[in-house]
Amino acid sequence: MEQVVYKINQADNVATALTPVSPGLAQLRGAAVATVEAHEAIKMGHKIALLPIPCGAQIIKYGISIGCATRDIRQGDWVHLHVMRSNYDERSSHLDVVTGAPKDVKYE
């Protein structure tokens, strides 16, 4: 099965997986046409770094900053809440990466 990621805006430093991505080459489409090598599995709808993003740098999608890297991100890495803080959700750093459930609240 072909692995495809989509870069929305020329300024973006991430692309969105249109298919599940396994480690290896993925076709890059959209604002750029090329390939990117994934270092890890990336679920459909999640982001992949198109270039190295240092800790503290902005994550750019849609041509705007959607968040900030909380650690160094290599080109080809999965970009999600485990390596970034969202500009739009103050609690994003407290959500489970897989389920999205809050980790800062105890339910009894």
C-alpha positions as CSV (number, residue, x, y, z in Angstrom):
1,M,0.0,0.0,0.0
2,E,1.3,3.4,-0.9
3,Q,2.2,5.7,2.0
4,V,1.0,9.3,1.5
5,V,1.5,12.5,3.5
6,Y,0.1,15.9,2.6
7,K,1.8,19.3,3.0
8,I,-1.0,22.0,3.1
9,N,1.0,25.2,2.9
10,Q,4.5,25.9,1.5
11,A,5.5,27.3,4.9
12,D,4.6,24.2,6.8
13,N,7.2,22.2,8.6
14,V,4.9,19.2,9.1
15,A,2.7,17.2,6.8
16,T,-0.5,15.1,7.6
17,A,-0.6,11.4,7.0
18,L,-3.4,10.6,4.5
19,T,-2.7,6.8,5.0
20,P,-1.1,4.9,7.9
21,V,2.6,5.3,7.6
22,S,5.2,2.7,8.6
23,P,8.9,3.4,8.9
24,G,10.3,4.0,5.4
25,L,9.5,6.3,2.5
26,A,6.2,8.2,2.2
27,Q,5.1,10.2,-0.8
28,L,4.8,13.9,0.0
29,R,2.0,15.7,-1.9
30,G,0.3,19.1,-1.8
31,A,2.4,22.2,-1.5
32,A,5.5,20.1,-2.3
33,V,5.9,16.9,-4.2
34,A,8.7,14.7,-3.0
35,T,9.3,11.9,-0.4
36,V,10.0,11.9,3.3
37,E,11.4,9.1,5.3
38,A,9.4,8.2,8.4
39,H,11.4,7.0,11.4
40,E,8.3,5.4,13.2
41,A,4.7,4.4,12.6
42,I,2.4,7.4,12.2
43,K,-1.4,7.0,12.3
44,M,-3.6,8.4,9.5
45,G,-4.4,12.1,10.4
46,H,-1.3,12.6,12.5
47,K,1.7,14.8,11.6
48,I,5.2,14.0,10.4
49,A,8.1,16.5,10.6
50,L,9.4,17.5,7.2
51,L,12.6,19.0,8.6
52,P,14.3,19.1,12.0
53,I,12.4,21.2,14.5
54,P,14.4,22.3,17.6
55,C,12.9,22.4,21.1
56,G,11.1,25.7,21.5
57,A,10.5,26.2,17.7
58,Q,7.0,26.6,16.2
59,I,5.1,23.8,14.6
60,I,3.8,25.2,11.4
61,K,0.6,23.8,9.7
62,Y,-1.8,25.6,7.4
63,G,1.0,28.3,7.1
64,I,0.5,29.3,10.8
65,S,1.9,28.2,14.2
66,I,-0.2,25.5,15.8
67,G,2.1,24.8,18.7
68,C,5.6,24.7,20.0
69,A,8.1,21.8,20.1
70,T,8.7,20.6,23.7
71,R,11.8,18.6,22.6
72,D,14.0,18.3,19.5
73,I,12.1,16.7,16.6
74,R,14.0,14.9,13.8
75,Q,12.9,15.1,10.2
76,G,10.6,12.0,9.7
77,D,9.4,11.9,13.4
78,W,5.8,11.6,14.5
79,V,4.6,15.1,15.7
80,H,1.9,14.9,18.3
81,L,1.2,15.9,21.9
82,H,4.2,13.9,23.2
83,V,6.6,16.3,21.5
84,M,4.6,19.5,21.2
85,R,2.4,21.9,23.2
86,S,-0.7,23.2,21.3
87,N,-1.4,26.9,20.9
88,Y,-5.1,26.2,21.0
89,D,-5.5,23.8,24.0
90,E,-3.9,24.7,27.3
91,R,-4.4,21.2,28.6
92,S,-2.9,19.5,25.5
93,S,0.2,18.5,27.5
94,H,-2.0,16.6,30.0
95,L,-3.8,14.4,27.4
96,D,-3.0,10.8,26.7
97,V,-1.3,10.6,23.3
98,V,-3.3,7.5,22.2
99,T,-6.8,8.0,23.7
100,G,-6.9,11.8,24.2
101,A,-8.1,11.3,27.8
102,P,-7.0,13.8,30.4
103,K,-4.2,12.6,32.6
104,D,-4.4,15.5,35.1
105,V,-7.9,14.5,36.4
106,K,-8.6,11.6,38.7
107,Y,-12.0,9.9,38.3
108,E,-13.2,8.0,41.3
